[in-house]
Amino acid sequence: MSISTVSKVLNGRRDVSEATRRRVEETILEHGYQPRGNREGTSLLLDLVFDQYESEWAGEILRSGAAAAQGEGLAVVLTSLTEGDERRHWIADLRARGSRGCILLLPRLGARLRAELRTLDVPFVVVDPRGEPDPEVMTVGATNWSGGLAATRHLLELGHRRIAVIGGHPDLLCSRARVDGHRAALETANIPVDPKLVRWSDFDVAAGFAQADELLARSDRPSAIFACSDTQALGVLEAARRHHLRVPHDLSVVGFDDLPISRWTSPPLTTVHQPLEDMIRTAVRLVLSPGAAEGAHHGVELATSLVVRESTAPPA
């Protein structure tokens, strides 16, 4: 191909056919070509990449990420990335602007995307990894299992014995870990795990409401619900209201994340604090550290802690 055509691809220009762009990118990846550019640390940009950023959780990550980047003298480039064409365009744009690094909050980091980032010599860190750990990838997460254990242990200490849990999708590592911590607390207390009280759903308000609505309609309804995200817990509170149940007198509720909104629910929500701000600051520090582009592995887990507010009490 002509030099000008290859140059257009390297510089993220869109006036190139998809077939041509794909051929150039395949060749770049195959030969490990690294274009001359801002790989000497002079770029003032940091990419923050989500699969979706409409949630309260993503909003906290974005706020913390922008503050951490600003503290390093960098500006944030925000991207919502799924698959296919969006990913190819993002890689082309990333190549053109020469970002210092990438903070990734994606459900899956495929081998191809990892190889493309390595070819570009762009360091990256995965925050809150949702799949099985990859020994070649820098990650920053939280102690989800311990958080689930602490949430259910708190309810047990209050006297609850029939405790339901609403997890996220079971293929998410963080979700499985929180539910496993819940199960461990019950088993340690010699309380059998009732499969009917273990629910899996999305980490959002509607999912929390739907699952709690079914649980609270049962004749043997639980006296407490541990929701594995604060957004799910908001749905649980609404379901309790519609079933004319008072929280915490008739139903205790625990969330997970400690988002700012959890302080303003009625009643204020007992929840597991996930140190999102510290997680994103640690990720920024790692991605800017010497040797980050070579994929020096760091698997960091920051501690969670229980925050007791007014949504939990002994069973009536």
C-alpha positions as CSV (number, residue, x, y, z in Angstrom):
1,M,0.0,0.0,0.0
2,S,1.0,3.6,-0.4
3,I,2.8,5.4,2.5
4,S,-0.1,7.9,2.7
5,T,-2.7,5.1,3.2
6,V,-0.7,3.5,6.0
7,S,-0.1,6.9,7.5
8,K,-3.9,7.5,7.6
9,V,-4.4,4.3,9.5
10,L,-1.6,5.1,12.0
11,N,-3.0,8.5,12.6
12,G,-6.6,7.4,13.1
13,R,-8.0,9.0,10.0
14,R,-11.4,7.7,9.0
15,D,-11.1,8.2,5.2
16,V,-9.9,4.6,4.8
17,S,-12.1,1.6,3.9
18,E,-12.6,-0.9,6.7
19,A,-11.0,-3.7,4.6
20,T,-7.9,-1.6,4.1
21,R,-7.7,-0.5,7.8
22,R,-8.1,-4.1,8.9
23,R,-5.2,-5.3,6.6
24,V,-2.9,-2.6,7.9
25,E,-3.8,-3.3,11.5
26,E,-3.3,-7.0,11.1
27,T,0.2,-6.4,9.6
28,I,1.0,-4.0,12.5
29,L,0.0,-6.6,15.0
30,E,1.8,-9.5,13.2
31,H,5.1,-7.7,13.0
32,G,4.9,-5.8,16.3
33,Y,5.5,-2.5,14.6
34,Q,5.6,0.5,16.9
35,P,5.2,3.9,15.2
36,R,7.4,6.8,16.3
37,G,5.3,9.0,18.6
38,N,4.6,10.0,22.1
39,R,5.9,6.9,23.8
40,E,8.6,8.9,25.7
41,G,6.1,10.0,28.4
42,T,5.4,13.5,26.9
43,S,1.6,12.8,26.2
44,L,-0.7,14.6,28.6
45,L,-3.6,12.1,28.0
46,L,-4.9,9.1,29.9
47,D,-7.6,6.8,28.5
48,L,-10.5,5.7,30.8
49,V,-12.4,3.0,29.1
50,F,-15.8,1.6,30.2
51,D,-18.2,-0.9,28.7
52,Q,-21.0,1.4,29.9
53,Y,-20.9,4.4,32.2
54,E,-24.5,5.3,33.0
55,S,-24.5,3.8,36.5
56,E,-23.7,5.5,39.9
57,W,-20.8,3.2,40.2
58,A,-19.3,4.3,36.9
59,G,-19.9,7.9,37.9
60,E,-17.8,7.5,41.0
61,I,-15.0,5.8,39.0
62,L,-15.1,8.6,36.5
63,R,-14.9,11.4,39.1
64,S,-12.1,9.7,41.0
65,G,-10.2,8.9,37.7
66,A,-10.4,12.5,36.5
67,A,-9.1,13.7,39.9
68,A,-6.3,11.2,40.0
69,A,-5.2,12.1,36.4
70,Q,-5.4,15.8,37.1
71,G,-3.1,15.2,40.1
72,E,-0.5,13.8,37.6
73,G,-1.0,16.7,35.2
74,L,-3.0,14.6,32.8
75,A,-6.4,14.9,31.1
76,V,-8.8,12.0,30.7
77,V,-10.1,10.7,27.4
78,L,-13.4,8.9,28.2
79,T,-14.5,6.0,26.0
80,S,-17.5,3.6,26.1
81,L,-16.2,0.5,24.3
82,T,-18.0,-2.7,23.4
83,E,-16.8,-4.8,20.5
84,G,-16.2,-4.8,16.7
85,D,-16.0,-1.4,15.0
86,E,-16.0,0.6,18.2
87,R,-12.9,-1.3,19.4
88,R,-11.1,-0.9,16.0
89,H,-11.8,2.9,15.9
90,W,-10.6,3.3,19.5
91,I,-7.4,1.5,18.8
92,A,-6.8,3.7,15.8
93,D,-7.6,6.9,17.8
94,L,-5.3,5.6,20.7
95,R,-2.5,5.1,18.2
96,A,-3.0,8.7,16.8
97,R,-3.1,10.5,20.1
98,G,-0.3,8.5,21.9
99,S,-1.9,8.3,25.4
100,R,0.3,7.7,28.4
101,G,-1.8,4.7,29.4
102,C,-5.3,3.1,29.7
103,I,-7.5,2.3,32.7
104,L,-9.8,-0.4,31.6
105,L,-13.2,-1.2,33.2
106,L,-14.4,-3.9,30.9
107,P,-16.1,-7.2,31.5
108,R,-13.6,-9.1,29.4
109,L,-10.1,-8.3,28.1
110,G,-9.6,-10.5,25.0
111,A,-6.2,-11.7,24.0
112,R,-6.4,-9.7,20.8
113,L,-7.1,-6.4,22.5
114,R,-4.3,-7.1,25.0
115,A,-1.9,-7.8,22.0
116,E,-2.9,-4.6,20.2
117,L,-2.2,-2.5,23.3
118,R,1.2,-4.2,23.8
119,T,2.0,-3.6,20.2
120,L,1.3,0.1,20.6
121,D,3.5,0.0,23.8
122,V,0.6,1.4,25.8
123,P,0.6,0.4,29.5
124,F,-2.8,-0.6,30.8
125,V,-4.5,-1.6,34.1
126,V,-7.8,-3.4,34.6
127,V,-9.8,-2.1,37.5
128,D,-12.3,-4.4,39.3
129,P,-11.5,-7.4,37.1
130,R,-14.7,-9.3,36.3
131,G,-13.1,-12.5,34.9
132,E,-10.5,-15.0,36.0
133,P,-7.2,-13.3,36.8
134,D,-4.7,-13.1,34.0
135,P,-1.1,-13.3,35.2
136,E,0.1,-11.1,32.4
137,V,-2.2,-8.2,33.2
138,M,-1.9,-5.5,35.9
139,T,-5.2,-5.4,38.0
140,V,-6.6,-3.5,40.9
141,G,-9.6,-4.9,42.8
142,A,-11.2,-5.2,46.2
143,T,-11.6,-7.9,48.8
144,N,-15.1,-8.9,47.5
145,W,-15.2,-12.3,49.4
146,S,-14.3,-10.6,52.7
147,G,-17.0,-8.0,52.0
148,G,-19.7,-10.6,51.4
149,L,-18.6,-12.4,54.6
150,A,-18.7,-9.2,56.7
151,A,-22.2,-8.2,55.3
152,T,-23.8,-11.6,56.2
153,R,-21.9,-11.9,59.5
154,H,-23.3,-8.6,60.6
155,L,-26.9,-9.8,59.9
156,L,-26.2,-13.0,61.7
157,E,-24.9,-11.1,64.8
158,L,-28.2,-9.1,64.8
159,G,-30.1,-12.4,65.0
160,H,-31.2,-13.0,61.4
161,R,-31.3,-16.6,60.2
162,R,-33.3,-16.4,57.0
163,I,-31.0,-14.2,54.9
164,A,-31.3,-13.8,51.1
165,V,-28.6,-12.7,48.8
166,I,-28.9,-11.0,45.4
167,G,-25.7,-11.3,43.3
168,G,-24.8,-9.9,40.0
169,H,-24.2,-12.2,37.0
170,P,-22.5,-15.5,38.1
171,D,-19.9,-15.2,35.4
172,L,-18.5,-12.0,37.0
173,L,-15.7,-12.8,39.4
174,C,-16.6,-10.0,41.9
175,S,-20.2,-11.2,42.0
176,R,-19.3,-14.8,42.7
177,A,-16.8,-13.8,45.4
178,R,-19.4,-11.7,47.3
179,V,-22.0,-14.5,47.2
180,D,-19.3,-17.0,48.2
181,G,-18.4,-14.8,51.2
182,H,-22.2,-14.8,52.1
183,R,-22.3,-18.6,51.9
184,A,-19.1,-18.9,54.0
185,A,-20.7,-16.8,56.8
186,L,-23.8,-19.0,56.9
187,E,-21.8,-22.2,56.8
188,T,-19.6,-21.0,59.7
189,A,-22.7,-20.3,61.7
190,N,-24.0,-23.8,60.8
191,I,-27.0,-22.4,58.9
192,P,-27.8,-24.3,55.7
193,V,-27.7,-22.3,52.5
194,D,-31.3,-22.2,51.0
195,P,-30.9,-22.2,47.2
196,K,-34.2,-20.4,46.9
197,L,-32.7,-17.4,48.7
198,V,-29.7,-17.1,46.4
199,R,-30.6,-14.9,43.4
200,W,-28.5,-13.7,40.4
201,S,-29.2,-10.7,38.3
202,D,-27.8,-7.4,37.0
203,F,-26.2,-4.8,39.2
204,D,-29.0,-2.2,38.8
205,V,-32.0,-0.9,40.6
206,A,-34.6,-2.7,38.4
207,A,-32.9,-6.1,38.9
208,G,-32.7,-5.6,42.7
209,F,-36.4,-4.6,42.7
210,A,-37.5,-7.6,40.6
211,Q,-35.6,-10.2,42.7
212,A,-36.7,-8.6,46.0
213,D,-40.3,-8.4,44.9
214,E,-40.3,-12.2,44.3
215,L,-38.5,-12.9,47.6
216,L,-40.9,-10.7,49.7
217,A,-44.0,-12.3,48.1
218,R,-43.1,-15.7,49.6
219,S,-44.9,-16.9,52.6
220,D,-41.5,-17.8,54.1
221,R,-39.9,-14.5,53.1
222,P,-36.4,-13.6,54.4
223,S,-36.0,-11.3,57.3
224,A,-32.9,-9.8,55.7
225,I,-31.5,-9.3,52.2
226,F,-27.9,-8.8,51.3
227,A,-27.8,-7.0,47.9
228,C,-24.3,-7.3,46.2
229,S,-24.5,-3.7,45.0
230,D,-26.0,-0.5,46.4
231,T,-28.0,0.0,43.2
232,Q,-29.6,-3.4,43.7
233,A,-30.2,-2.4,47.3
234,L,-32.2,0.7,46.1
235,G,-34.5,-1.7,44.3
236,V,-34.8,-3.8,47.4
237,L,-35.9,-0.8,49.5
238,E,-38.6,0.1,46.9
239,A,-39.8,-3.5,46.8
240,A,-40.1,-3.4,50.7
241,R,-42.1,-0.2,50.5
242,R,-44.5,-1.8,48.0
243,H,-45.0,-4.8,50.2
244,H,-45.7,-2.5,53.1
245,L,-42.7,-3.6,55.0
246,R,-40.7,-1.2,57.2
247,V,-36.9,-1.2,56.9
248,P,-35.3,-2.2,59.2
249,H,-38.2,-3.2,61.5
250,D,-39.7,-5.8,59.1
251,L,-36.7,-6.3,56.8
252,S,-33.0,-5.5,57.1
253,V,-31.1,-4.5,54.0
254,V,-27.3,-4.5,53.3
255,G,-25.7,-3.2,50.1
256,F,-22.2,-3.2,48.6
257,D,-20.1,-0.3,47.3
258,D,-20.9,2.5,49.6
259,L,-21.8,4.9,46.8
260,P,-22.6,8.5,48.0
261,I,-26.3,7.9,47.4
262,S,-26.3,5.2,50.1
263,R,-26.1,7.9,52.8
264,W,-29.3,9.5,51.5
265,T,-31.6,6.6,51.2
266,S,-34.5,6.3,53.7
267,P,-33.3,4.8,56.0
268,P,-29.5,5.4,55.3
269,L,-28.1,2.1,53.9
270,T,-25.8,-0.3,55.8
271,T,-23.3,-1.3,53.1
272,V,-19.9,-2.7,52.4
273,H,-17.4,0.1,51.6
274,Q,-15.5,-0.6,48.4
275,P,-12.6,1.9,48.2
276,L,-13.3,3.0,44.6
277,E,-11.3,6.2,44.9
278,D,-8.3,4.4,46.2
279,M,-8.7,1.7,43.6
280,I,-8.6,4.2,40.7
281,R,-5.7,6.2,42.2
282,T,-3.7,3.0,42.6
283,A,-4.5,2.1,39.0
284,V,-3.3,5.5,37.8
285,R,-0.1,5.1,39.8
286,L,0.6,1.7,38.4
287,V,-0.1,2.6,34.8
288,L,2.4,5.5,35.0
289,S,5.0,3.5,36.9
290,P,8.3,2.6,35.2
291,G,8.1,-0.8,33.4
292,A,4.3,-0.6,33.1
293,A,4.4,-0.9,29.3
294,E,6.4,-4.1,29.6
295,G,3.4,-5.6,31.5
296,A,5.1,-6.0,34.9
297,H,2.4,-7.8,36.8
298,H,0.8,-6.3,39.8
299,G,-2.4,-7.9,41.3
300,V,-3.6,-5.4,43.9
301,E,-6.6,-6.0,46.2
302,L,-7.7,-3.2,48.5
303,A,-9.6,-3.9,51.7
304,T,-13.4,-3.6,52.0
305,S,-15.1,-2.6,55.3
306,L,-18.6,-2.7,56.7
307,V,-20.4,0.6,57.2
308,V,-23.3,0.2,59.6
309,R,-26.1,2.7,59.1
310,E,-29.9,2.5,59.8
311,S,-31.2,-0.2,57.4
312,T,-30.3,-3.1,59.6
313,A,-31.7,-4.1,63.0
314,P,-32.5,-7.3,64.9
315,P,-35.5,-9.2,63.4
316,A,-38.9,-8.2,64.9
